[in-house]
């Protein structure tokens, strides 16, 4: 499978995970009953900004074979402008609206959170297809993941989360025919993730015993209540590390942790499908998920 086909496969898994996770924003009673009975929500399942931004990344890779930050910023803004109701966080909403209005992305991204930059999970939630695309070259992968994050997330933690998820996707693809090795997987991610809270969280995920209950792992690692990279990426990678041979089981595991469910499930779906293949996604889930638009993989639009 070539690089772009891998990226498109990851996008499908990400979009199903995103839409599946989005259905869990419901009452406590309904949530617990659905988890207990493993009962998916009725169709349709709407995907969110996680998928919208991942689509832009795949289109950028398809046209350029690389990430041009200015080009990606325009893609993000164009898609946002067409569907601003997809669930964008307040800072991303404001940034993309202003880019769509003609402002430059760099000062906007760098100026978020009083100049600290965003440490949210937006860079991580959309990046698995990029990891699939660059799975054969981890140095290029890290550089591209950093560039893709910096368009909206310039804080080191926001960038670290994107790198960690991209490397995780690559590692799953690279070892798809091997017996699953939880330790090898997490060590490969840690090797490329810079020091900080996100890396510390992944180290904590690696230290959790295999038999840890999902709810306990979510409490220990955080599953997105703070909507940050450090509060979502470690839990998402723990869910993958626990065993990605079943797309369905891995997504149910992730949803059980609650929190920012669409985002953790988007990360996990985009990674896990690289091991299970498209055939691993339940057909009913693909039918329930809102259709993806036709991708724009034509000629490059400027620089």
C-alpha positions as MATLAB code, in Angstrom:
seq = 'XXXXXXXXXXXXXXXXXXXXXXXXXXXXXXXXXXXXXXXXXXXXXXXXXXXXXXXXXXXXXXXXXXXXXXXXXXXXXXXXXXXXXXXXXXXXXXXXXXXXXXXXXXXXXXXXXXXXXXXXXXXXXXXXXXXXXXXXXXXXXXXXXXXXXXXXXXXXXXXXXXXXXXXXXXXXXXXXXXXXXXXXXXXXXXXXXXXXXXXXXXXXXXXXXXXXXXXXXXXXXXXXXXXXXXXXXXXXXXXXXXXXXXXXXXXXXXXXXXXXXXXXXXXXXXXXXXXXXXXXXXXXXXXXXXXXXXXXXXXXXXX';
ca = [
       0.000    0.000    0.000;
       1.465    3.366   -0.962;
       1.799    6.333    1.386;
      -1.348    8.138    0.279;
      -3.457    4.982    0.442;
      -2.233    4.460    4.009;
      -3.179    8.027    4.893;
      -6.645    7.582    3.412;
      -7.124    4.320    5.307;
      -6.157    6.071    8.538;
      -8.592    8.885    7.742;
     -11.441    6.402    7.433;
     -10.594    4.871   10.814;
     -10.216    8.313   12.379;
     -13.568    9.487   11.021;
     -15.409    6.398   12.259;
     -13.783    6.737   15.675;
     -14.612   10.440   15.795;
     -18.257    9.921   14.833;
     -18.609    6.912   17.157;
     -17.159    8.884   20.062;
     -19.341   11.896   19.380;
     -22.430    9.784   20.092;
     -21.362    9.348   23.726;
     -22.045   12.937   24.741;
     -25.288   12.002   26.456;
     -26.806   11.539   29.906;
     -25.001    9.431   32.496;
     -27.733    6.794   32.500;
     -27.735    6.459   28.723;
     -23.946    6.330   28.634;
     -23.665    3.566   31.228;
     -26.423    1.517   29.592;
     -24.803    1.723   26.172;
     -21.398    0.765   27.562;
     -22.904   -2.117   29.540;
     -24.808   -3.523   26.557;
     -22.282   -2.515   23.862;
     -25.123   -0.863   21.997;
     -24.037    1.661   19.336;
     -26.165    4.752   18.863;
     -28.615    4.815   15.953;
     -27.444    6.350   12.697;
     -26.446    8.850   11.545;
     -23.159    9.442   13.342;
     -21.858   12.934   12.613;
     -18.118   13.515   12.487;
     -16.582   16.632   14.010;
     -13.739   19.101   13.540;
     -11.322   16.221   14.259;
     -12.229   14.649   10.912;
     -12.621   17.967    9.087;
      -9.034   18.930    9.918;
      -7.714   15.435    9.157;
      -9.284   15.682    5.704;
      -7.296   18.873    5.103;
      -4.081   17.119    6.150;
      -4.687   14.241    3.743;
      -5.447   16.672    0.933;
      -2.251   18.594    1.694;
      -0.225   15.383    1.636;
      -1.930   14.209   -1.522;
      -1.153   17.401   -3.391;
       2.319   18.187   -2.059;
       3.658   15.005   -0.491;
       4.629   17.249    2.413;
       3.199   19.800    4.844;
       3.346   23.428    3.837;
       2.144   25.283    6.922;
       0.723   28.265    5.051;
      -1.074   25.967    2.632;
      -2.436   23.838    5.457;
      -3.630   26.916    7.346;
      -5.626   27.971    4.272;
      -7.088   24.483    3.904;
      -8.133   24.449    7.553;
      -9.686   27.892    7.209;
     -11.505   27.083    3.961;
     -13.056   23.943    5.396;
     -13.938   25.731    8.628;
     -15.624   28.528    6.708;
     -17.813   26.008    4.885;
     -18.863   24.155    8.055;
     -18.058   26.201   11.169;
     -20.540   24.153   13.228;
     -18.378   21.018   13.323;
     -17.437   21.529   16.990;
     -14.263   23.589   16.843;
     -12.902   24.747   20.186;
     -13.208   28.451   20.908;
      -9.554   29.299   20.225;
      -9.447   27.307   16.972;
     -12.778   28.813   15.931;
     -11.465   32.337   16.373;
      -8.101   31.593   14.721;
      -9.597   29.918   11.653;
     -12.287   32.561   11.250;
      -9.593   35.234   11.212;
      -7.412   33.289    8.763;
     -10.463   32.867    6.540;
     -10.862   36.645    6.772;
      -7.361   37.193    5.416;
      -5.151   37.412    8.516;
      -1.815   35.605    8.715;
      -1.843   32.366   10.696;
       1.595   32.690   12.359;
       0.943   35.608   14.754;
      -2.515   34.269   15.524;
      -1.236   30.804   16.472;
       1.692   32.171   18.450;
      -0.497   34.688   20.267;
      -2.961   32.179   21.696;
      -3.153   31.895   25.485;
      -1.264   35.135   26.096;
       1.583   34.135   23.845;
       2.139   30.649   25.263;
       0.406   28.962   22.329;
      -2.234   26.265   22.556;
      -1.376   23.057   24.407;
      -4.692   21.487   23.424;
      -5.219   18.189   21.641;
      -6.131   19.638   18.237;
      -2.745   18.860   16.724;
      -2.949   15.264   17.943;
      -6.561   14.513   17.063;
      -6.036   15.007   13.311;
      -2.525   13.672   12.739;
      -2.780    9.863   12.488;
      -3.080    9.939    8.658;
       0.161   11.923    8.526;
       1.846    9.238   10.620;
       0.585    6.615    8.191;
       1.838    8.627    5.208;
       5.379    9.014    6.592;
       5.603    5.573    8.222;
       8.704    4.715    6.167;
      10.695    7.771    7.326;
      10.367    8.696   10.997;
      12.629   11.731   10.740;
      10.412   13.190    8.018;
       7.365   12.143   10.032;
       8.431   14.102   13.110;
       9.207   17.212   11.074;
       5.867   17.019    9.273;
       3.933   16.368   12.496;
       5.544   19.423   14.106;
       4.688   21.556   11.068;
       1.087   20.323   10.993;
       0.604   21.117   14.681;
       2.225   24.552   14.587;
      -0.513   25.949   12.356;
      -2.799   26.020   15.405;
      -0.766   24.693   18.365;
       2.631   26.258   19.060;
       2.944   25.215   22.723;
       5.497   22.379   23.167;
       2.846   20.100   24.670;
       0.476   20.591   21.762;
       3.317   19.722   19.397;
       4.471   16.746   21.487;
       0.968   15.285   21.380;
       0.886   15.487   17.596;
       4.298   13.835   17.272;
       3.329   11.051   19.694;
       0.132   10.143   17.830;
       1.841   10.318   14.427;
       4.649    8.013   15.595;
       2.076    5.657   17.129;
       0.294    5.379   13.783;
       3.564    4.697   11.996;
       4.607    2.068   14.534;
       1.301    0.211   14.199;
       1.649    0.180   10.414;
       5.286   -0.906   10.547;
       4.487   -3.830   12.869;
       1.094   -4.783   11.457;
       2.187   -8.337   10.636;
       3.959   -8.961   13.951;
       2.570  -10.234   17.223;
       1.435   -7.253   19.247;
       4.101   -5.951   21.624;
       2.763   -3.298   23.982;
       6.184   -2.343   25.328;
       7.769   -1.966   21.901;
       4.884    0.220   20.771;
       5.055    2.650   23.683;
       8.853    2.737   23.660;
       8.817    3.672   19.972;
       6.531    6.596   20.769;
       8.585    7.681   23.775;
      11.773    7.629   21.722;
      10.441   10.438   19.533;
       8.414   12.429   22.094;
      10.123   15.378   23.753;
      10.240   15.776   27.542;
       7.194   17.310   29.173;
       3.784   16.464   30.562;
       2.658   14.526   27.487;
       5.733   12.322   27.545;
       5.384   11.824   31.308;
       1.800   10.739   30.754;
       2.875    8.173   28.158;
       5.495    6.884   30.593;
       2.733    6.550   33.194;
       0.610    4.667   30.641;
       3.494    2.268   30.029;
       3.792    1.654   33.775;
       0.118    0.773   34.278;
      -0.408   -2.968   34.775;
      -1.991   -4.781   31.846;
      -5.042   -5.677   33.936;
      -5.833   -2.057   34.835;
      -9.538   -1.287   34.409;
     -10.327    1.324   31.762;
     -12.009    3.655   34.254;
      -8.938    3.493   36.493;
      -6.632    4.202   33.554;
      -8.765    7.175   32.555;
      -8.598    8.576   36.079;
      -4.844    8.055   36.276;
      -3.971    9.418   32.845;
      -6.841   11.807   32.099;
      -9.233   11.243   29.223;
      -9.857   14.789   28.075;
     -11.680   16.744   30.745;
      -8.960   19.408   30.430;
      -8.952   19.136   26.598;
      -5.155   19.171   26.467;
      -2.616   16.977   24.711;
      -1.214   15.737   28.015;
      -4.741   14.909   29.186;
      -5.779   12.845   26.145;
      -2.826   11.427   24.226;
      -1.481    9.144   27.011;
      -4.910    7.585   27.568;
      -5.530    7.143   23.831;
      -2.178    5.413   23.405;
      -2.848    3.243   26.473;
      -6.088    2.121   24.796;
      -4.165    1.147   21.670;
      -1.356   -0.473   23.650;
      -3.849   -2.691   25.481;
      -4.445   -4.447   22.150;
      -5.424   -3.063   18.712;
      -6.271   -6.299   16.921;
     -10.011   -5.547   17.065;
     -11.117   -2.131   15.856;
     -14.477   -2.535   17.568;
     -13.099   -3.644   20.940;
     -10.416   -0.945   20.994;
     -12.984    1.782   20.294;
     -15.351    0.491   22.992;
     -12.409    0.462   25.394;
     -11.649    4.074   24.545;
     -15.242    5.249   24.873;
     -15.487    3.646   28.308;
     -12.988    6.214   29.585;
     -15.415    9.073   28.828;
     -13.915   12.576   28.777;
     -13.315   14.080   25.315;
     -14.640   10.914   23.705;
     -14.789   11.974   20.066;
     -11.164   13.104   20.211;
      -9.714   10.069   21.989;
     -11.709    7.789   19.684;
     -10.511    9.724   16.619;
      -6.890    9.218   17.669;
      -7.444    5.541   18.411;
      -9.479    4.889   15.269;
      -6.884    6.508   13.024;
      -4.155    4.354   14.560;
      -5.937    1.026   15.043;
      -7.265    0.743   11.489;
      -3.658    0.557   10.292;
      -3.474   -2.851   11.972;
      -6.973   -4.165   11.333;
      -7.438   -2.798    7.836;
     -10.711   -1.501    6.460;
     -12.245   -4.958    6.853;
     -11.780   -4.647   10.606;
     -14.303   -1.814   10.883;
     -17.835   -3.156   11.414;
     -19.861   -2.558    8.270;
     -22.738   -1.161   10.318;
     -20.380    1.464   11.758;
     -19.227    2.552    8.312;
     -22.839    2.852    7.188;
     -23.801    4.804   10.308;
     -20.953    7.282    9.948;
     -21.740   10.376    7.918;
     -20.144   10.100    4.484;
     -16.804   11.748    3.860;
     -16.524   14.324    1.079;
     -14.593   13.579   -2.085;
     -10.985   14.510   -1.397;
      -9.259   17.255   -3.359;
      -6.006   15.594   -4.433;
      -5.455   17.602   -7.615;
      -2.882   20.209   -8.544;
      -1.152   22.313   -5.895;
      -2.757   25.715   -5.170;
       0.176   28.114   -4.968;
       2.822   28.029   -2.224;
];
